[in-house]
Amino acid sequence: MKILKSLLITLLLFVFTVPAFSQYLETSKQSGIGLPFFELAIQDGFNNDLQHHKLLIMAHFLYDDLTFIKSDTSGFDTSFEILFAVYDKKGNVVDNHTINRKINVKDFNLTNSRSKSIILKDSFDLLPGEYTLLAKSTDLITNKSAKRKIKFKMEDFAKKPVALGSLLFLQDVTLDSTGKVIGFLPTFGNNFAVKKGAFYIYFDAYTQKVNQPLKIRYQFKGEQLRRNKRILEIDTTIVLTPTTAVFHQLFKLDRNRLTHNKYLLTVELISGKKKAKTEQPFSFFWSSVPTTKEDIDLALQQMSYILNPDTLKKYLKAPLAEKQAFFKRFWKERDPDPTTAKNELKDEYFRRVNYANQHFSTMTLDGWQTDRGRILIKFGFPDDIERHPFEINGPPYEIWQYYSLRKTFLFVDYTGFGDYRLDPRFIDMEYE
């Protein structure tokens, strides 16, 4: 198991005084600490029996988060399992599956790889209702575990004129000779690394009226720097005539057509005057140099926690080529491993930015601009979060603990709308 040598906080505190060669990447407090951490994604689809939903589950493991030992024959082995259990709203187990995997690699460097990974897929047939999915992975070599929970609701789609399942974003697909999807690579967190090539949207649809024309409308709305202002960038409608009540849809899009960093995708299924609609946000993080003025300005502003204010002000006013050159030079000088194509430090920084945007955004601020977002970006994921969302005699609050850094932060939601602010008594803790 590879644990990188230092913390991203080194960059955040000493970015202007420490030589570039001493900068290291802090791995996530969940990933890279010896636990079989995994990313989890689910998709709600429809069964052809018109009674059950088909819940598709995907778990993504980096090799670096698995423990490898010397093989008795050759190379290195790891062995782990993952349990998927579905509970109803009363807490009763509806169904559960366990998947075991053993992996052998010949090259020791692969045991520490954060680019090599494995995706495990499973599915459940479920009746309409409210459920909780528990996913628990166990490293069978160390016996350490990690778990995730997701709550979801499934409605009776067959009672509706038309219905849409949830959207799944894909990096790559494999089709058979008829055009049917027989394999795919999902994008976890609806977050893409680069804006080039193609990506796909895959989902299930249902109609009561078979063999009659339907319309599927796709709208991609990009978010401008000014909050709550979205620009309709792509609006396209497809007409089709399904021969079955439940059918699958795959939409391919060239990423070069997208010019913003954040998007809201709206999909509508239209049958006459009847309509079903679903929406899903997605975004890009800066694995490469941003190509537009708006994107580079946003990336530079998101770097405000590690940039001198005068430097930030200077390059926000600079021409596009000069902004890009600075962005490239800044991260190249701080690349923890220049021998690889990836810049792990940059990728980790903008992953945190995007995590903050996805989980901490408010009505007036993007997540990276909030107090919780700032602390997450600067210090990484907390070792422990104590949440108090329903307080009788006071506002909701959260306590974040960073044991290894000896830091504690208290965030209070004074408005009751999810706008958690750092308690003034803990401001000094940020700079100690």
PEJO-V911303 format. One record per pair of residues at least 24 apart in sequence whose ideal C-beta (glycine too) atoms are under 6 Angstrom apart, sorted by the first residue. I is the first residue (numbers start at 1). J is the second residue. Records with the same first field share a line. If there is no record, write none. Layout:
I = J + J
This chain:
1 = 34 + 67
2 = 64 + 112
3 = 32
9 = 379
12 = 306 + 378
15 = 306
20 = 333 + 334
23 = 334
24 = 336
25 = 336 + 344 + 345 + 348
26 = 380
28 = 381
29 = 380 + 381
30 = 381
31 = 65
35 = 144 + 146
36 = 65 + 80 + 137 + 139 + 146
37 = 65 + 146
38 = 137
39 = 188
40 = 135 + 148
41 = 186 + 188
43 = 166 + 168
44 = 165 + 166
45 = 165 + 204
46 = 157 + 165 + 204 + 206 + 246
47 = 125
48 = 246
50 = 158
52 = 125 + 127
53 = 126 + 154
54 = 123 + 125
55 = 124 + 126
56 = 123
57 = 84 + 122
58 = 119 + 121 + 186
59 = 120
60 = 119 + 188
61 = 117 + 118
62 = 114 + 117
63 = 110 + 113 + 116
64 = 112 + 113 + 114
67 = 139 + 141 + 142
68 = 111
69 = 141
75 = 104 + 105 + 106
76 = 105 + 111
77 = 104
78 = 103
79 = 140
80 = 139 + 140
81 = 138
82 = 137
83 = 136
84 = 122 + 135
85 = 134
86 = 124 + 131 + 133
87 = 132
89 = 130
95 = 124
97 = 122
128 = 154 + 155 + 156
157 = 206
161 = 208 + 271 + 274
162 = 207 + 269 + 271 + 274 + 276
163 = 206 + 276
164 = 205 + 269 + 276 + 278
165 = 203 + 204
167 = 201 + 203 + 280
168 = 202
169 = 282
170 = 200 + 202
173 = 200
181 = 250
190 = 282
191 = 283 + 354
192 = 284
193 = 287
194 = 287 + 288
195 = 255 + 284
196 = 255
197 = 255
198 = 252 + 254
199 = 255
200 = 250 + 252
201 = 251
202 = 250
203 = 249
204 = 248
205 = 247 + 249 + 269
206 = 245 + 246
207 = 242 + 271
210 = 245
213 = 239 + 241
214 = 240 + 271
215 = 239 + 270
216 = 269
217 = 268
218 = 267
219 = 266
220 = 263 + 265
221 = 264
222 = 260 + 263
223 = 262
225 = 298
259 = 292
261 = 295 + 298
283 = 354
285 = 350 + 351 + 354
286 = 350
287 = 347
289 = 324 + 327 + 328
293 = 320
296 = 323
302 = 353 + 368
305 = 377 + 378
352 = 376 + 377
362 = 419
371 = 421 + 422
372 = 411 + 420
375 = 409
